[in-house]
Structures are given as C-alpha cells and as structure tokens.
Amino acid sequence: MLSCIVLSDSHGRLKNIQKIRPLFLENGMVIHLGDGSSDIRDFAREYPEKAIVIKGNCDFSYGMEEYVLEAGGVRVFCCHGHKYGVKTGLERLIARAKELDCTVALYGHTHRAFNETVDGVLCVNPGSAGDYASPSYCYLALHNGKATAVIVNL
C-alpha cells in the first residue's frame, strides 16, 4: 500500500504546510499539485523519492507539467488542472486521464475540495492548503488496484 499526502494551492502560506509537515515522513509520498510548488522544495530536495511536485499557473520555474504515478495497481494522473479547464468542468481532465490509462485524476486550481468518481475516473481536488478560512489537503491510499481518498480540513 502507498499512502500519500496530496496538497495544492498553498500560495506561499507556509504556516499551513508546517502544520502537516510531520505527516510528510509518515506517508510514502507527498504530492503538491501546484500554485506554491516551491513551498515543499526543501522537502523534495531532502527526500526526492517521496515527492512529486507539479507546476501550477502561478509557478514559474519549479515543478513538472504533469505526472503519472503508478502504485498499488493504480495509475494516477497528477496535474494542476488549469490546462484542462477544471473551473468550468471535468470533461477534459477525465479525457486526459483515460488517454493515459489512469483511473484517478488529481488536480488543484479551483481551491475547492472535490472527491467523486465521474465517468469511471476518481477525480480528487485536495482544496487549497493556502486558504485562510478553510484550508484542506487529501489523504490518498493506493492498494490492490483501488484508490481511497479522504479530504482533511486543517
């Protein structure tokens, strides 16, 4: 089983990152989906095998455009979401996930947590780790071909 901490849109609000940083080492992977990707740069440098960092529309130099994680018999598409128009719908995101043979799509950009299966793809937005009023992240477990995602309020 691979357990992951998934966060997005921290936008430099390191106070919230510091709250959950102890969880980074307790889990197998930390995935930052952009807009504040440099907020976990130190962790990613220290533990490169445990970090996936995606570049968002507000990140200019650090992170990957998108990534496919394969673990526990599950393929997971990771992106920020802005290039797939996630603020207006999930159709393009789901199409890209299916094109890559992924059953899970992780995205950010909207600052709204979301955790539902749509057209056969588990679509998960961890919300905004940088939100002042209701910051959140996602705990994701991949095991035996199944993905379980839980949105956690900070």
C-alpha positions in Angstrom: 0.0 0.0 0.0 1.1 3.5 -0.8 -0.2 6.3 1.4 0.1 9.9 0.0 -0.4 13.4 1.3 -1.9 15.4 -1.6 -2.0 19.2 -1.4 -2.4 22.1 -3.8 -2.6 25.9 -4.0 -0.6 26.7 -0.8 0.4 30.0 -2.4 3.3 30.6 0.0 1.3 30.2 3.2 3.9 28.2 4.9 2.0 28.1 8.3 -0.4 25.5 6.9 2.4 23.5 5.3 4.2 23.4 8.7 1.1 22.0 10.3 1.1 19.0 8.1 4.8 18.6 7.5 5.2 15.9 10.2 2.8 13.8 8.1 5.2 14.0 5.1 7.6 11.5 6.6 4.9 9.2 7.9 3.5 8.7 4.4 5.1 7.1 1.3 4.6 10.1 -1.0 3.8 13.8 -0.9 2.2 15.3 -4.0 1.9 19.0 -4.5 -0.4 19.9 -7.4 0.9 23.4 -8.0 0.5 27.1 -7.1 3.0 27.1 -4.3 5.1 24.2 -5.6 8.2 25.9 -4.1 6.6 25.6 -0.7 7.7 22.0 -0.5 11.0 22.5 -2.4 13.2 21.8 0.7 11.3 18.6 1.5 11.6 17.5 -2.2 15.3 18.1 -2.2 15.8 16.2 1.1 13.5 13.3 0.1 13.3 13.3 -3.7 12.0 9.7 -3.7 9.0 10.8 -1.7 7.9 14.0 -3.6 6.0 14.7 -6.7 5.8 18.4 -7.5 3.6 19.8 -10.2 3.8 23.3 -11.6 0.7 25.4 -11.4 -0.3 28.5 -13.4 1.3 30.7 -10.6 4.5 28.7 -10.5 7.1 29.8 -13.0 10.2 27.7 -12.5 9.7 24.7 -10.2 7.7 21.5 -10.9 6.6 19.2 -13.6 3.7 20.0 -16.0 2.0 16.7 -15.3 2.9 13.2 -14.0 1.6 9.7 -13.9 2.1 7.8 -10.7 1.7 4.0 -10.7 1.5 2.3 -7.3 -0.6 -0.3 -5.7 -2.0 -1.4 -9.0 -3.4 2.1 -9.7 -2.4 4.7 -12.3 -2.9 8.3 -11.1 -2.8 11.3 -13.3 -1.4 14.4 -11.5 -1.8 17.9 -12.8 -2.7 21.4 -11.7 -5.8 21.5 -13.8 -5.7 24.9 -15.4 -4.8 23.5 -18.8 -7.8 21.2 -18.7 -10.4 23.9 -17.8 -11.3 22.4 -14.4 -13.1 25.6 -13.3 -15.7 25.0 -15.9 -15.9 21.2 -15.9 -14.0 18.0 -15.6 -14.5 16.6 -19.1 -11.1 17.4 -20.5 -9.4 16.3 -17.3 -11.2 12.9 -17.4 -10.4 12.5 -21.1 -6.7 13.1 -20.4 -6.7 10.6 -17.5 -8.4 8.0 -19.7 -5.9 8.7 -22.5 -3.1 7.9 -20.1 -5.0 4.8 -18.8 -5.4 6.3 -15.3 -8.4 5.6 -13.0 -7.5 8.5 -10.7 -7.1 12.2 -11.6 -5.6 14.6 -9.0 -5.9 18.3 -9.7 -5.9 21.7 -8.0 -6.5 25.2 -9.3 -10.1 25.7 -8.2 -9.3 26.0 -4.4 -12.4 23.8 -3.8 -12.1 20.3 -2.4 -13.7 17.6 -4.6 -13.7 13.8 -4.2 -16.0 12.0 -6.6 -15.9 9.3 -9.3 -17.0 10.9 -12.6 -17.4 8.8 -15.7 -15.3 6.0 -14.2 -12.4 8.2 -13.0 -11.9 9.2 -9.4 -11.4 12.9 -9.5 -9.8 14.5 -6.5 -9.0 18.1 -5.7 -7.5 18.4 -2.2 -8.7 22.0 -1.9 -6.4 24.9 -1.0 -3.7 24.3 1.6 -3.2 28.1 1.5 -6.8 29.0 2.2 -7.2 31.3 5.2 -10.7 30.2 6.2 -10.9 26.5 5.4 -7.5 25.0 4.3 -7.5 21.3 3.4 -5.4 18.5 1.9 -6.1 14.9 0.9 -5.0 11.6 2.3 -4.8 9.1 -0.6 -4.2 5.4 -0.3 -3.4 3.1 -3.2 -3.7 -0.6 -2.6 -4.7 -3.7 -4.6 -5.9 -1.8 -7.6 -8.1 0.5 -5.5 -7.7 4.2 -4.5 -9.3 5.7 -1.4 -9.2 9.5 -1.0 -10.2 11.5 2.1 -10.3 15.3 2.2 -8.9 16.5 5.6 -9.6 20.0 6.9 -6.6 21.7 8.5 
